Amino acid sequence: MTPRLSADSLGVIMFGSFALQVAYGFSHTLMRVLPYMAGMGVVFAALSYFSPCNAGKPWWSEKGLAVDLCYWFIVPVFTRYGRIGFVVLATMYLLGIHSWQGIVDFYDHGHGPLSRLPYWLQLILYLVSTEFALYWIHRFFHGARLWKYHAVHHSSEELEWISASRFHPVNLLMGSILVTSLALIAGFSPTIFLIMAPFDTLSSGFVHANLDWTLGPLKYVIASPVFHRWHHDKKALGKNFAATLSIYDWMFGTLYMPEGELPGDYGLIEEHMPESFGAQVLYPLVN
């Protein structure tokens, strides 16, 4: 007679499996993120020494450094499993694929017309379409209903490249997680993330870096550090929503790049954001 597991034993096994998955997620994040952080830390420190947007302390002396480090190492774990969960649930309920192997096979090389496009064209279409979606989602988060979640990102008073990862989980769930998940469901090959994931990490660090770069005439097409730092400036919070392609701000009338002036007054105008990571995550939920 086969012994049956008690409810307590089954619960311990399930918790242990979940704990192992989370531990793997953290180790995977460390291995993936640390090289980029080390590289950006050195490169942006050197560049900002010669051409800073705002004079002041080096990034490692930034107020809130410990909090930003928590966002860099904890939030990507949430993003990883949030994206997997969203895609799996959507596939099961919208496409009727219920086996794990079936889901893996379905997404292995993409599917439908998009997956048959040349790889370079998939990359371009992915960038243009997801940037368009994220532009409008970003604008929605500046509205009254969603602002309290996005305010977490704007709470950095000493803006640096390391501030790039300061996003509330709800902001990520309704933003980048939703958009990239829908891109996979639409049929893009998952191999595009071999390029887009590093690109997104580096470009996000770049536009938050303490550099006085405007990119000259390219400012109407590509987001620069000055472009995005204006978005964090208190007098331009409703401008410059694009993450990478500033052409969308030019198209929809939200581009703000005054000649001969640099941003420098960062942070929230009225709200008082808690300083610890845990309190910031709870802030929108209790206010």
Secondary structure, DSSP 8 states (H G I E B T S, - for coil): ------HHHHHHHHHHHHHHHHHHHHHHHHHHHHHHHHHHHHHHHHHHHHS-SS-SS-GGG-TTHHHHHHHHHHHHHHHHHHHHHHHHHHIIIII---SHHHHHHHHTT--HHHHTS-HHHHHHHHHHHHHHHHHHHHHHHTSTTTHHHHTTGGG-SS--GGGGG---HHHHHTTHHHHHHHHHHHT--GGGHHHHHHHHHHHHHHHHSS-----GGGGGTS--HHHHHHHHBGGGTTS---SS-THHHHHTT-----TT-----BS-SS----SSHHHHHHHHHH-
